[in-house]
Amino acid sequence: MTTTNEITPSVKEEKNDILTVIIASSAGTLIEWYDMFLAIIMASTLSVNFFAADGSHFLETLAVVASSFMIRPIGSLIFGSIGDRIGRKYSFLLSLIIMGASTFLIGCIPSFASIGWAAPILLLVFRLLQGLAISGEYAGAVIYVAEHAPKNRRGFYTGFIQATVPLGLLICLLVVYLVQSSMSAEDFISYGWRIPFLLSSVLVILSYFARKKLHESPVFEELKKQGKTSKSPVKDAFKAKGNIALIFKAIFGGNAAQSTVMQTSLFVTLFFLQRAVLLPETTVLLITTVVTFCSAYFYQYFGHLSDKIGRKKVLLGGLIASLILIPTAFYLFMEIGNPDGLTEIHEISASATLQLMGISFLLSVAGAATYGPLGAFMLELFPTNIRYTSMGFAQNMGNGLVGGATTFVTELIKTSFIVSAVMAPYIGLIYPLAIVVIAIIVNAFFVPETYQRDLTDDSINDD
């Protein structure tokens, strides 16, 4: 299948093979997620290199790293406008270049010992640029793939884009693990941490040339031919009757919760096992890597399932499962990983490691159910002429600003609230659980079903 069945056959255009579209789009998005996640995975090492050696600066480093999520709504308006006025392809090509350059430059920042406070400031600047880049990348890739796909396969095809999140993290974990394993801990902290950042530039260049060969999406080309593209997508996105309501439904009906569930199942889990359960870093990386690999399939699976039974049913099922599994999983992490309340880093048995993997896997599958259908659901909410801007803004407000703050906010709550010793490790989970509860209510009662929508329909889908 080379074009969407929603485009009239009279359109004469250069066409992309759907397999080429999926591979080129997914590869670029995967690399951008690799770049985005790398600083989170390396937060502990970055805190040692980019801040003064006068105590722990982990929370400050997380704040800098989280800044990339905070700026994403602004970036979505910039790249959304480009995507809706000029084309989907050009927007995510530009985002790929910015992301690649920013990641490479993070690997070049001198340490705090060499340039003082300029080090964390430069890290902040490059993380903000990464935030701008990913804000244009994800929405563009999902829309580009969907606008090539047949109506009854949009969830299936966009599911490959959804799966780039765990795959990007998996590659990130593997690269970090291999580099760490090849040298001493001192050498890794001194210079080895730079290698995963610098390596990204090679992957970005290869992806750029693969994407450059692609043609524009057929849906957008038809819109452009008919002179129906928006001249002011940002203005139209906020002034079109009913569209702001859709944006809020998209943010709070699934997008923010999806992000917070994913952040919790991946990074909050990783930090919890490291800093609360006190497991060795190699053990934590092993658990996270195996779980990420095993759960990657389910992102595409749930996207495909949503083609058959609807986006809402799959998304709501994932949200309810997450509400149950998040508190259960973290309680079991502690009970299995540190039942004696040890205060030093300690090894655990192979059996305990496998049990932690199994629990973490269930949590990740619930996250996959919330994320798998989300790309198709988001793009189907909005009309074609303002789709990139509207989806991008909603996605980056929910996924970036609200849900993206999960890792930082959970750590902040844990260090700020005085509670009993029994509750102390878990108090930060209040944030993701509250967002999930809100999403269940909004999704169940206010969000429309979208999976049967014609992508060429320019009406506001607020049924």
Secondary structure, 3 states (H helix, E strand, C coil): CCCCCCCCCCCCCCCCCHHHHHHHHHHHHHHHHHHHHHHHHCHHHHHHHHCCCCCCCHHHHHHHHHHHHHCHHHHHHHHHHHHHHCCHHHHHHHHHHHHHHHHHHHCCCCCHHHHCCHHHHHHHHHHHHHHHHHHHHHHHHHHHHHCCCCHHHHHHHHHHHHCHHHHHHHHHHHHHHHHHHCCCHHHHHHHHCHHHHHHHHHHHHHHHHHHHCCCCCHHHHHHHHCCCCCCCHHHHHHHCCCHHHHHHHHHHHHHHHHHHHHHHHHHHHHHHHHHCCCCCHHHHHHHHHHHHHHHHHHHHHHHHHHHHHCHHHHHHHHHHHHHHHHHHHHHHHHHHHCCCCCCCCCCCCHHHHHHHHHHHHHHHHHHHHHHCCHHHHHHHHCCHHHHHHHHHHHHHHHHHHHCCCHHHHHHHHHHHCCCCCCCCCCHHHHHHHHHHHHHHHHHHHCCCCCCCCCCCCCCCCCC
